[in-house]
Amino acid sequence: MDLCTLIDRNAAFSPNKPAIHFDGETLSYATLRRRIEQAARALNKELGVTKGDRVAILSLNRPEYLILLYACARLGAIMLPLNWRLAAAEQIFILSNAEAKVLVIEQAFNSLLPHLAHTLPDTSVVGLDFTPPGGSTWSKLLDQGSGDSRNSHADLSCPLLIIYTSGTTGRPKGAVLRQEALLWNGVMSQHMHALTSEDHVLSVLPFFHVGGLNIQTTPALHHGATVTIHSRFAADATLAAFERDRPTLTALVPTAIQALTDHAAWLTADLSSLKAVSTGSTIVSQDLIERVTARGVPVLQVYGSTETCPIAIYTRFGGDLSRRESTGLTGLCCEAMIIDNTGKELPAGALGEIAVRGPNVFCEYWGDQQATREALRDGWYRTGDIGQSDADGHFWVRDRKKNLIISGGENIYPAEVERVLGEHPDVAECAVVGRPDSRWGEVPVAYVVRRAGARIEAEALAAHVQSQVARFKVPREFIFTRELPRTALGKIQHAILKEREARSSEQEGSN
């Protein structure tokens, strides 16, 4: 059995049931199964994809994203989702690090192809909606595929996803999730949402994140429900979909909730079909939760990370939602606890690191044994997040991973931006921290020490950074200073700079 067996079973039970709605097209479960079979045959017969090979995709949300995922499961191959918000240099690093055999790409992102041809000339390219130079189109590829599409050696123990997360060392790491991780994650989603085949999920979060892919989307397909896909989030389109398509569930990051609830149509929009909205990715303010619950829609919180697929701790539909700011109880199929620096479990009420263990947890960082050993100890994934739990097992997340900035639901690790800044010849030292922001939650700002005699200004540094990383990672302000705060051992004290930004924001807010 592989993960695609769940699609096969649903197609057998309810062949005509709508599986996916997208852009005016509906795919029944029977059609979805057939397209997965075609994709798997084509990948194997035409492009030579076999067990363990990496197949990358660079695209907005669309049905082919999910078809490719389950085709990889059928072959025992590994899908590599690329964040379309990243800069070309970042995307090329990921493709090179994972040694992608195939890249499936949408025309909107074809500016990457010259870089790919130079760096990875042997990578086959498939255009989803265009014919790439020297490559093939998705539809033509599927038409050419013939023969058996299943690998008898593929099963739930096979790796299925490598999702790269920004690294604390300045380079992203690829978290490897097995097929079984998505299976058990789906079981916990069913438990969290009281998910049934009668549900209708609206998916607007990007599929290159485990949140958009796995909080509700893949679990819905595993349980025979219907999924409506939006290529990307837009407040207007989401509100219109609530009224037109009548979804029962949707997952939104806090910035999306804010955009919806700030919209002029929010208070009059018909939300009567929604049984719940799920949210996570960062600490969620009570104000945002109350904006939604005031419209009669419960808000479910989920805690996790790329490494946990992501569901690990959650509040449940129909369960106790009374504990203010709690992210819920340990998931049905995993374990979670608060530990000290030695790994010892702490008593209720004590602050410590959140650790998670279970079949939903990643198995390794791709090609990085040292990072894997540091993160996984005796099967426990040490999240780096600080939290506490009460005597009844309810969790609260009190702080985020050290130095991590979460801006609009996107993770920004300062070390990555600092690495790029430090490569500029006029920069002697630098530190990047998060500044509280009413719209994005946080935005990055940079403290910079110029080299002696240098006259570099903010605009030039911004251009330098943007040439190497995604725009959302570029500091909103460059603060030039003579020195940076340091510990007795010489380490830069990011915490002091973060406190300085927090105080500055508080003072501006009070003025």
C-alpha positions as CSV (number, residue, x, y, z in Angstrom):
1,M,0.0,0.0,0.0
2,D,1.2,3.5,-0.8
3,L,-0.5,6.9,-0.1
4,C,-2.1,6.9,-3.5
5,T,-4.1,3.9,-2.5
6,L,-6.4,6.2,-0.6
7,I,-7.3,8.0,-3.8
8,D,-7.9,4.7,-5.5
9,R,-10.2,3.6,-2.7
10,N,-12.2,6.8,-2.8
11,A,-12.5,6.5,-6.6
12,A,-13.8,3.0,-6.2
13,F,-16.4,3.9,-3.5
14,S,-17.5,7.2,-5.1
15,P,-16.2,7.5,-8.7
16,N,-18.4,10.5,-9.6
17,K,-17.9,12.4,-6.4
18,P,-16.2,15.8,-7.0
19,A,-12.6,15.6,-5.7
20,I,-11.3,19.0,-6.9
21,H,-12.8,22.2,-8.1
22,F,-10.4,24.7,-9.8
23,D,-11.0,27.6,-12.2
24,G,-14.3,26.3,-13.5
25,E,-13.2,22.7,-13.9
26,T,-14.3,19.8,-11.7
27,L,-12.3,16.6,-11.3
28,S,-14.2,13.6,-10.0
29,Y,-12.4,11.0,-7.9
30,A,-12.4,8.7,-10.9
31,T,-10.8,11.4,-13.1
32,L,-8.3,12.3,-10.4
33,R,-7.2,8.6,-10.2
34,R,-6.9,8.4,-13.9
35,R,-4.7,11.5,-14.2
36,I,-2.5,10.3,-11.4
37,E,-2.0,7.0,-13.2
38,Q,-1.1,8.9,-16.4
39,A,1.3,11.2,-14.6
40,A,3.1,8.3,-12.9
41,R,3.4,6.3,-16.2
42,A,4.7,9.4,-18.0
43,L,7.3,10.3,-15.3
44,N,8.6,6.7,-15.3
45,K,8.5,5.8,-18.9
46,E,9.3,9.1,-20.5
47,L,11.6,10.8,-18.0
48,G,13.0,7.7,-16.2
49,V,11.7,8.7,-12.7
50,T,12.1,5.8,-10.3
51,K,12.0,5.2,-6.6
52,G,13.8,7.9,-4.6
53,D,14.2,10.3,-7.5
54,R,13.3,14.0,-6.8
55,V,10.7,15.7,-8.8
56,A,10.4,19.5,-8.2
57,I,7.5,21.7,-8.9
58,L,7.4,25.5,-9.2
59,S,3.8,26.7,-9.5
60,L,0.9,28.4,-7.9
61,N,-1.8,26.1,-6.5
62,R,-3.5,24.0,-9.1
63,P,-4.7,20.4,-9.4
64,E,-1.5,19.2,-11.1
65,Y,0.3,19.9,-7.8
66,L,-1.8,17.2,-6.1
67,I,-1.7,14.9,-9.1
68,L,2.1,15.1,-9.1
69,L,2.2,14.4,-5.3
70,Y,0.2,11.2,-5.6
71,A,2.0,10.1,-8.8
72,C,5.3,10.4,-6.8
73,A,3.7,8.3,-4.1
74,R,2.8,5.6,-6.6
75,L,6.4,5.5,-7.9
76,G,8.1,5.8,-4.6
77,A,9.6,9.1,-5.9
78,I,10.0,12.3,-3.8
79,M,8.2,15.6,-4.6
80,L,10.2,18.8,-4.1
81,P,7.8,21.9,-3.8
82,L,9.6,25.2,-4.5
83,N,8.5,28.4,-2.9
84,W,7.7,30.7,-5.8
85,R,8.4,33.7,-3.6
86,L,12.1,32.9,-3.3
87,A,14.8,34.5,-5.5
88,A,16.3,32.4,-8.3
89,A,19.5,31.9,-6.4
90,E,17.6,30.4,-3.5
91,Q,15.6,28.1,-5.8
92,I,18.7,26.9,-7.7
93,F,20.4,26.1,-4.4
94,I,17.4,23.9,-3.4
95,L,17.3,22.2,-6.8
96,S,21.0,21.6,-6.7
97,N,21.1,20.4,-3.1
98,A,18.3,17.9,-3.7
99,E,19.6,16.9,-7.1
100,A,16.2,17.2,-8.8
101,K,15.8,15.0,-11.8
102,V,12.7,16.8,-13.1
103,L,11.3,20.3,-12.7
104,V,7.6,20.8,-13.4
105,I,7.1,24.6,-13.8
106,E,4.4,27.1,-14.5
107,Q,5.1,29.7,-17.3
108,A,4.9,32.6,-14.8
109,F,8.2,31.4,-13.3
110,N,10.1,30.5,-16.5
111,S,12.8,33.2,-15.7
112,L,14.4,30.5,-13.6
113,L,15.1,28.3,-16.7
114,P,18.3,30.0,-17.9
115,H,19.7,29.6,-14.4
116,L,18.7,26.0,-14.4
117,A,20.2,25.3,-17.8
118,H,23.5,26.8,-16.6
119,T,23.6,25.0,-13.3
120,L,21.7,21.8,-13.8
121,P,21.7,21.1,-17.5
122,D,20.6,17.4,-17.0
123,T,17.4,18.3,-15.2
124,S,14.4,17.5,-17.4
125,V,11.8,20.4,-17.6
126,V,8.1,20.0,-18.0
127,G,5.9,23.1,-18.6
128,L,2.5,23.0,-17.0
129,D,1.0,25.6,-19.3
130,F,3.7,26.2,-21.9
131,T,6.4,24.5,-23.9
132,P,9.8,25.1,-22.3
133,P,12.9,25.2,-24.5
134,G,14.1,21.6,-24.9
135,G,11.3,20.3,-22.6
136,S,7.8,19.0,-22.9
137,T,4.3,20.2,-21.9
138,W,2.4,18.5,-19.1
139,S,-0.5,17.5,-21.3
140,K,1.8,16.0,-24.0
141,L,3.8,14.1,-21.5
142,L,0.7,12.5,-20.0
143,D,-0.5,11.5,-23.4
144,Q,2.8,9.8,-24.2
145,G,2.8,7.7,-21.0
146,S,2.0,4.0,-21.3
147,G,2.3,0.8,-19.3
148,D,2.0,0.1,-15.6
149,S,2.2,3.1,-13.3
150,R,2.8,1.5,-10.0
151,N,6.1,0.6,-8.4
152,S,5.6,-2.7,-6.4
153,H,8.4,-1.5,-4.1
154,A,6.7,1.7,-3.1
155,D,5.0,1.8,0.2
156,L,4.2,4.1,3.2
157,S,7.8,3.9,4.4
158,C,9.1,5.7,1.3
159,P,10.0,9.4,1.5
160,L,7.5,11.5,-0.3
161,L,8.2,15.2,0.3
162,I,11.3,17.3,0.8
163,I,10.3,20.7,2.0
164,Y,13.1,23.2,2.5
165,T,12.9,25.5,5.6
166,S,15.1,28.5,6.1
167,G,18.2,27.5,8.0
168,T,19.6,29.0,11.2
169,T,23.0,28.6,9.6
170,G,22.1,30.8,6.6
171,R,21.2,28.0,4.2
172,P,17.9,26.2,4.0
173,K,17.5,22.5,5.1
174,G,15.3,20.0,3.4
175,A,12.9,18.2,5.8
176,V,12.1,14.8,4.5
177,L,8.6,13.5,5.2
178,R,7.6,9.9,4.5
179,Q,4.3,8.8,3.0
180,E,3.3,7.5,6.4
181,A,3.7,11.0,7.9
182,L,1.0,12.3,5.5
183,L,-1.2,9.4,6.4
184,W,-1.1,9.9,10.1
185,N,-1.2,13.7,9.7
186,G,-4.5,13.1,7.8
187,V,-5.9,11.0,10.6
188,M,-5.2,13.9,13.0
189,S,-6.7,16.4,10.7
190,Q,-9.9,14.2,10.6
191,H,-9.9,14.2,14.4
192,M,-9.2,17.9,14.6
193,H,-11.9,19.0,12.1
194,A,-14.4,16.2,12.5
195,L,-13.7,15.7,8.8
196,T,-16.0,13.5,6.7
197,S,-16.6,12.9,3.0
198,E,-19.4,15.4,3.2
199,D,-17.0,18.3,3.9
200,H,-15.9,20.9,1.4
201,V,-12.4,22.4,2.0
202,L,-11.4,25.8,0.5
203,S,-7.6,25.7,0.0
204,V,-6.1,29.2,-0.5
205,L,-2.7,28.8,1.3
206,P,0.3,27.9,-0.9
207,F,0.9,24.2,-1.4
208,F,4.7,24.7,-1.1
209,H,4.1,25.0,2.6
210,V,2.9,22.0,4.7
211,G,0.2,24.2,6.1
212,G,-1.5,24.7,2.7
213,L,-0.8,21.2,1.6
214,N,-1.5,19.1,4.7
215,I,-3.6,20.8,7.3
216,Q,-6.8,20.2,5.3
217,T,-6.1,19.7,1.6
218,T,-4.5,16.2,1.5
219,P,-6.6,15.0,4.5
220,A,-9.8,16.0,2.6
221,L,-8.8,13.9,-0.4
222,H,-7.9,11.0,1.9
223,H,-11.3,11.0,3.4
224,G,-13.3,11.4,0.2
225,A,-14.2,15.1,0.7
226,T,-14.2,17.9,-1.9
227,V,-11.5,20.5,-2.3
228,T,-11.8,23.9,-4.0
229,I,-8.4,25.3,-4.9
230,H,-7.5,28.9,-5.3
231,S,-4.2,29.6,-7.1
232,R,-3.3,32.0,-4.3
233,F,-5.0,33.9,-1.5
234,A,-6.9,37.1,-2.3
235,A,-9.4,38.5,0.2
236,D,-12.0,39.3,-2.5
237,A,-11.9,35.9,-4.0
238,T,-12.0,34.1,-0.7
239,L,-15.1,36.1,0.5
240,A,-16.8,35.4,-2.8
241,A,-16.0,31.7,-2.5
242,F,-17.6,31.6,1.0
243,E,-20.9,32.7,-0.6
244,R,-20.7,31.0,-4.0
245,D,-19.0,27.6,-3.2
246,R,-20.3,27.1,0.4
247,P,-17.2,25.5,1.9
248,T,-17.4,24.0,5.3
249,L,-13.7,24.4,6.3
250,T,-10.7,26.6,5.4
251,A,-7.2,27.1,6.8
252,L,-5.8,30.7,7.0
253,V,-2.7,32.2,8.4
254,P,-3.2,35.2,10.7
255,T,-2.3,37.8,8.1
256,A,-5.0,36.3,5.8
257,I,-7.6,36.5,8.6
258,Q,-6.6,40.1,9.1
259,A,-7.0,40.9,5.4
260,L,-10.4,39.2,5.4
261,T,-11.7,40.9,8.5
262,D,-10.4,44.3,7.4
263,H,-12.3,43.9,4.1
264,A,-15.3,46.1,3.7
265,A,-17.5,43.1,2.9
266,W,-16.5,41.1,6.0
267,L,-19.4,42.0,8.2
268,T,-22.0,41.3,5.5
269,A,-20.5,38.2,3.9
270,D,-22.4,35.0,4.2
271,L,-20.3,32.6,6.3
272,S,-23.1,30.3,7.2
273,S,-21.6,27.3,5.4
274,L,-18.4,27.4,7.5
275,K,-18.3,25.1,10.4
276,A,-14.8,26.2,11.4
277,V,-11.7,28.2,10.4
278,S,-8.3,26.7,11.2
279,T,-5.2,28.9,11.8
280,G,-1.6,28.7,13.0
281,S,2.0,29.3,11.7
282,T,2.6,31.8,14.4
283,I,1.2,33.0,17.7
284,V,-2.4,34.1,17.0
285,S,-3.7,37.2,18.6
286,Q,-6.9,36.9,20.5
287,D,-8.2,40.0,18.6
288,L,-8.1,38.1,15.3
289,I,-9.8,35.1,16.8
290,E,-12.6,37.2,18.2
291,R,-13.1,38.9,14.9
292,V,-14.0,35.5,13.4
293,T,-15.9,34.1,16.3
294,A,-18.0,37.3,16.4
295,R,-19.4,36.2,13.1
296,G,-20.4,32.8,14.6
297,V,-17.6,30.8,13.2
298,P,-15.3,28.8,15.6
299,V,-11.6,29.2,15.2
300,L,-9.4,26.1,15.6
301,Q,-5.7,26.5,16.3
302,V,-3.0,24.1,15.1
303,Y,0.6,24.0,16.2
304,G,3.4,22.3,14.3
305,S,6.1,22.9,11.7
306,T,7.4,21.6,8.5
307,E,9.1,18.9,10.4
308,T,5.8,17.7,11.9
309,C,3.9,17.6,8.6
310,P,2.6,20.0,10.3
311,I,-0.2,18.8,12.7
312,A,1.1,18.1,16.2
313,I,-1.0,20.0,18.8
314,Y,-4.5,21.4,18.1
315,T,-7.9,22.5,19.4
316,R,-10.7,20.3,18.1
317,F,-14.0,21.1,16.5
318,G,-16.6,20.6,19.2
319,G,-14.0,20.5,21.8
320,D,-12.9,22.9,24.6
321,L,-12.1,26.3,23.0
322,S,-12.4,28.2,26.3
323,R,-8.7,28.4,27.2
324,R,-7.6,31.8,26.0
325,E,-4.7,31.6,23.6
326,S,-4.2,27.9,24.0
327,T,-3.1,26.0,20.9
328,G,-4.7,22.9,22.2
329,L,-3.9,19.3,23.2
330,T,-1.4,16.8,21.8
331,G,-2.6,15.3,18.6
332,L,-4.3,11.9,18.4
333,C,-1.4,10.1,16.8
334,C,1.7,11.7,18.3
335,E,3.3,12.8,21.6
336,A,4.3,16.2,22.8
337,M,5.9,17.5,25.9
338,I,7.8,20.5,27.4
339,I,11.5,19.7,28.1
340,D,14.5,21.4,29.7
341,N,17.9,21.7,28.0
342,T,18.8,18.2,29.0
343,G,15.7,16.7,27.4
344,K,13.9,16.1,30.8
345,E,10.2,16.6,30.8
346,L,9.1,19.6,32.8
347,P,6.1,19.9,35.1
348,A,2.9,21.7,34.3
349,G,3.3,25.5,34.2
350,A,7.0,25.4,33.6
351,L,8.4,27.1,30.5
352,G,10.6,25.0,28.3
353,E,11.1,23.7,24.7
354,I,8.3,22.0,22.9
355,A,9.3,18.5,21.7
356,V,7.2,16.2,19.4
357,R,7.5,12.5,18.6
358,G,5.4,10.4,16.3
359,P,4.9,8.9,12.9
360,N,4.1,12.4,11.5
361,V,7.6,13.7,12.3
362,F,10.2,14.0,9.6
363,C,12.9,11.4,9.3
364,E,15.9,13.5,8.4
365,Y,17.2,16.7,6.9
366,W,18.2,15.9,3.4
367,G,22.0,15.2,3.2
368,D,22.6,16.8,6.6
369,Q,23.3,14.2,9.3
370,Q,24.6,16.7,11.8
371,A,21.5,18.9,11.6
372,T,19.3,15.7,11.8
373,R,21.1,14.5,15.0
374,E,20.7,17.9,16.6
375,A,17.0,18.1,15.9
376,L,16.0,14.5,16.5
377,R,17.0,12.9,19.7
378,D,15.6,9.5,20.7
379,G,12.9,10.1,18.1
380,W,11.9,13.4,19.7
381,Y,11.9,16.5,17.5
382,R,13.2,19.5,19.4
383,T,11.2,22.4,17.9
384,G,13.2,25.2,19.5
385,D,9.8,26.8,20.4
386,I,9.2,27.9,23.9
387,G,5.9,26.9,25.6
388,Q,4.2,25.5,28.6
389,S,1.3,23.2,29.4
390,D,-1.2,22.9,32.2
391,A,-2.2,20.0,34.3
392,D,-4.8,18.9,31.8
393,G,-2.3,18.8,28.9
394,H,-3.3,22.0,27.1
395,F,-0.4,23.8,25.5
396,W,0.5,27.5,25.1
397,V,3.2,28.7,22.7
398,R,5.0,31.6,24.4
399,D,7.9,32.4,22.1
400,R,9.2,31.3,18.7
401,K,12.3,29.7,17.5
402,K,15.4,31.7,18.4
403,N,15.7,34.8,16.2
404,L,13.0,33.6,13.8
405,I,10.9,36.3,12.1
406,I,7.5,35.3,10.8
407,S,6.2,37.9,8.3
408,G,2.9,37.3,6.7
409,G,3.1,33.6,7.5
410,E,6.5,33.3,5.9
411,N,9.6,32.2,7.9
412,I,12.6,34.5,7.7
413,Y,15.8,33.4,9.5
414,P,18.1,36.4,10.2
415,A,21.2,34.2,9.6
416,E,20.2,33.8,5.9
417,V,19.8,37.6,5.4
418,E,22.9,38.3,7.4
419,R,24.9,36.0,5.2
420,V,23.9,37.9,2.1
421,L,24.5,41.3,3.8
422,G,27.9,40.2,5.1
423,E,29.0,39.4,1.5
424,H,28.8,43.1,0.6
425,P,32.3,44.6,0.7
426,D,31.2,47.7,2.6
427,V,29.6,45.8,5.4
428,A,31.8,44.9,8.4
429,E,29.1,43.4,10.7
430,C,25.3,43.1,10.7
431,A,22.4,41.8,12.6
432,V,18.8,41.2,11.4
433,V,15.8,41.1,13.8
434,G,12.1,41.4,13.6
435,R,10.1,44.6,14.1
436,P,6.4,44.3,15.2
437,D,4.2,45.3,12.3
438,S,0.4,45.8,12.4
439,R,-0.1,44.2,8.9
440,W,2.5,41.5,8.6
441,G,3.0,40.6,12.2
442,E,6.7,41.3,11.9
443,V,9.1,42.7,9.3
444,P,12.9,42.3,9.2
445,V,15.2,45.3,9.9
446,A,18.9,45.3,9.7
447,Y,21.5,46.8,12.0
448,V,24.7,47.4,10.0
449,V,28.3,48.4,10.9
450,R,30.0,49.9,7.8
451,R,33.6,49.1,7.0
452,A,36.1,51.9,7.7
453,G,35.8,54.6,5.0
454,A,32.7,53.0,3.4
455,R,29.7,55.2,2.5
456,I,27.2,52.6,1.5
457,E,23.6,53.6,2.0
458,A,20.3,51.8,2.6
459,E,19.1,51.7,-1.0
460,A,22.3,50.0,-2.3
461,L,22.1,47.4,0.5
462,A,18.5,46.7,-0.2
463,A,19.3,46.1,-3.9
464,H,22.1,43.8,-3.0
465,V,20.0,41.7,-0.6
466,Q,17.1,41.5,-3.1
467,S,19.4,40.2,-5.8
468,Q,20.0,37.1,-3.6
469,V,16.8,36.4,-1.6
470,A,13.1,36.9,-1.8
471,R,11.7,40.4,-1.5
472,F,9.8,39.6,1.7
473,K,13.2,38.9,3.4
474,V,14.7,42.2,2.4
475,P,15.0,44.4,5.6
476,R,12.4,47.2,5.7
477,E,15.0,49.5,7.3
478,F,18.8,49.6,7.5
479,I,20.0,51.1,10.8
480,F,23.6,52.1,10.6
481,T,25.5,51.8,13.9
482,R,29.1,51.9,15.2
483,E,28.8,48.6,17.1
484,L,26.5,45.8,17.9
485,P,25.6,44.5,21.4
486,R,27.6,41.3,22.2
487,T,27.8,38.7,25.0
488,A,31.0,38.1,27.0
489,L,31.9,35.4,24.4
490,G,31.5,37.9,21.6
491,K,28.2,36.7,20.2
492,I,25.8,39.3,18.8
493,Q,22.8,39.7,21.2
494,H,19.9,39.7,18.9
495,A,17.5,39.7,21.9
496,I,18.7,43.2,22.9
497,L,18.0,44.5,19.3
498,K,14.6,42.8,19.3
499,E,13.7,44.4,22.6
500,R,14.8,47.8,21.2
501,E,12.5,47.3,18.2
502,A,9.6,46.2,20.4
503,R,10.0,49.3,22.7
504,S,10.2,51.6,19.7
505,S,7.0,50.1,18.2
506,E,5.2,50.5,21.5
507,Q,6.3,54.2,21.8
508,E,5.1,54.9,18.2
509,G,1.8,53.1,19.0
510,S,1.2,55.3,22.1
511,N,1.9,58.5,20.3
